[in-house]
Amino acid sequence: MVNKYWRILPVLGFVLIACIACGKKEGFDLYKEVMDKELQSGKQADSLFLGMSFGMTSKNFFLHCWEMNKKGLFTDGQNNTSVLYKLNHHELKHAASMNFYPHFYDNKIYKMQTSFNYDGWAPWNKHLSSDSLLTDVLVLYRKWYPGGSPFIRISDPQKGVIYVKLDGNRRITVGQYDEIHVKVDYTDLVIEQKIKKVE
């Protein structure tokens, strides 16, 4: 009789694990759950990077960029339509460029679009392509934004695999854009929802 129960136990264990796995949310379902929880928390996470934040006025943004330019940290970015920061202080595995520019609502930053690429990329330098860069950017971002919710992996039919971090009102989305670039978008979810209600 005892032997019979011992034979059944592994089967029951497998069924239990399968049930737990089925109940565990992931991907977009997990994203929705975490987003609702973070927004309901009322937590404000306005910090972006390099001294910029949500709510910064356009005047203060341009003054900040001017000061950083004088220090040799910021310069004109791609096609003079963005700001360029050179990551050459061991932030990533190889020298890289970070281009960024904000979107304003009521003259304040509510979204920041950034793009990373390894400076030495070439078709024959596969180790500097965006698939490797994506892994390195995620490592960097876990250092820049420790604590809070971890990155959620979402498989998107159009964008491919993207990674999303939600902390209070701040959403950070990371994904490959093309063979060269990794895009990172920051959004103030509270302002985004406000804009959608107006529209």
C-alpha positions in Angstrom: 0.0 0.0 0.0 2.8 2.4 0.9 4.7 1.7 -2.3 1.5 2.5 -4.3 1.3 6.0 -2.7 5.0 6.6 -3.4 4.4 5.8 -7.1 1.5 8.3 -7.2 3.4 11.2 -5.5 5.6 12.2 -8.4 2.5 12.3 -10.7 0.7 14.5 -8.2 3.8 16.7 -7.9 3.9 17.2 -11.7 0.2 18.1 -11.8 0.6 20.6 -9.0 3.6 22.3 -10.7 1.6 22.4 -14.0 -1.3 24.1 -12.2 0.9 26.7 -10.6 2.6 27.4 -14.0 -0.7 27.9 -15.7 -1.8 30.3 -13.0 1.4 32.4 -13.3 0.9 35.5 -15.5 3.6 36.5 -18.0 4.0 38.7 -21.0 1.3 41.3 -21.7 -1.0 39.9 -19.0 1.7 40.4 -16.4 2.5 43.9 -17.9 -1.2 45.0 -17.5 -1.3 43.7 -13.9 1.9 45.4 -12.9 0.9 48.7 -14.6 -2.4 48.8 -12.8 -0.7 48.1 -9.5 2.0 50.7 -10.0 -0.4 53.4 -11.1 -2.7 52.7 -8.1 0.3 53.0 -5.8 0.6 56.8 -6.5 4.4 56.5 -6.5 6.2 59.2 -8.5 9.2 58.0 -10.5 10.2 61.1 -12.5 14.0 60.5 -12.8 15.2 59.8 -16.4 19.0 59.9 -16.9 21.9 62.4 -16.8 20.1 65.0 -14.7 16.8 65.0 -16.7 13.3 64.1 -15.4 9.6 64.1 -16.2 8.1 67.5 -15.6 11.3 69.4 -16.7 10.3 72.5 -18.7 11.6 72.9 -22.2 13.5 75.9 -21.1 15.2 74.0 -18.3 15.9 71.1 -20.7 17.7 73.3 -23.2 19.6 75.1 -20.4 20.7 71.7 -19.0 21.8 70.5 -22.4 23.8 73.7 -22.9 25.6 73.2 -19.6 26.3 69.6 -20.4 27.6 70.7 -23.8 30.0 73.1 -22.2 31.3 70.2 -20.1 31.9 68.2 -23.2 29.2 65.6 -22.3 26.4 66.5 -24.8 26.7 67.5 -28.4 24.4 67.6 -31.5 22.9 64.2 -32.3 21.7 62.5 -35.5 20.7 65.0 -38.2 20.7 67.8 -35.6 17.3 66.5 -34.4 18.5 64.9 -31.2 21.1 65.3 -28.4 24.1 62.9 -28.4 25.8 61.4 -25.3 28.8 59.3 -25.9 29.0 56.2 -23.7 32.7 55.7 -23.5 33.1 55.5 -19.7 32.7 51.7 -19.5 28.9 51.9 -19.3 28.7 49.3 -22.1 31.1 46.7 -23.4 32.2 48.9 -26.3 32.1 52.7 -27.2 28.5 53.6 -28.0 26.3 56.5 -28.8 23.0 57.5 -27.1 20.8 59.9 -29.1 17.7 61.3 -27.3 15.0 63.9 -27.5 12.0 64.6 -25.3 8.3 65.1 -26.1 6.6 67.9 -24.2 3.0 68.3 -22.9 2.1 71.6 -21.3 5.7 72.6 -22.0 7.0 69.8 -19.7 8.7 66.5 -20.5 6.4 63.6 -20.4 8.2 61.3 -22.8 11.8 60.7 -23.8 12.8 58.7 -26.9 16.4 57.3 -27.0 18.4 55.3 -29.4 21.6 53.3 -28.7 24.2 52.0 -31.2 27.7 50.7 -31.0 30.0 53.1 -32.7 32.1 50.4 -34.4 29.2 48.6 -36.0 29.7 47.2 -39.5 28.1 44.3 -41.3 31.1 42.2 -40.6 31.2 43.2 -36.9 28.3 40.9 -35.8 29.3 41.2 -32.2 28.3 44.9 -32.3 24.8 44.3 -33.8 21.7 45.3 -31.9 21.0 41.7 -30.6 24.2 41.9 -28.6 23.6 45.6 -27.8 20.2 44.8 -26.4 21.6 42.4 -23.9 24.2 45.0 -22.8 21.7 47.8 -22.6 19.5 45.7 -20.3 22.5 45.0 -18.0 23.2 48.8 -18.0 19.6 49.7 -17.3 19.4 47.3 -14.3 22.3 49.2 -12.9 20.8 52.6 -13.7 17.4 51.7 -12.3 17.8 49.2 -9.5 14.9 48.1 -7.3 11.3 48.5 -8.1 9.6 46.2 -10.6 11.9 44.0 -12.8 11.8 44.1 -16.6 8.9 42.2 -18.1 9.6 40.3 -21.4 6.8 40.7 -23.9 6.6 39.1 -27.3 5.0 41.6 -29.7 4.0 40.4 -33.2 5.1 43.7 -34.8 8.0 44.9 -32.6 9.4 41.5 -31.7 10.6 40.9 -28.1 10.5 44.0 -25.9 11.3 44.5 -22.3 9.2 46.8 -20.1 10.0 48.2 -16.6 7.2 49.9 -14.6 7.8 52.0 -11.5 4.9 54.2 -10.4 4.1 56.6 -13.3 7.3 55.7 -15.2 7.4 53.1 -18.0 10.7 52.2 -19.7 10.4 50.1 -22.9 13.6 48.6 -24.4 13.8 46.7 -27.8 15.7 46.2 -31.0 14.8 48.8 -33.7 16.9 47.4 -36.5 20.2 45.6 -37.0 22.1 48.5 -35.5 19.9 50.3 -33.0 18.3 49.6 -29.7 15.4 51.9 -28.8 14.5 52.9 -25.2 11.3 54.9 -24.7 10.4 56.5 -21.4 6.7 57.5 -20.8 4.9 59.2 -17.9 1.9 57.0 -17.8 -0.2 59.5 -15.8 0.3 62.2 -18.4 -0.2 59.7 -21.3 -3.6 58.7 -19.8 -4.5 62.4 -19.4 -3.7 63.1 -23.1 -5.8 60.1 -24.2 -8.8 61.4 -22.2 -8.5 64.8 -23.9 -8.3 63.1 -27.4 
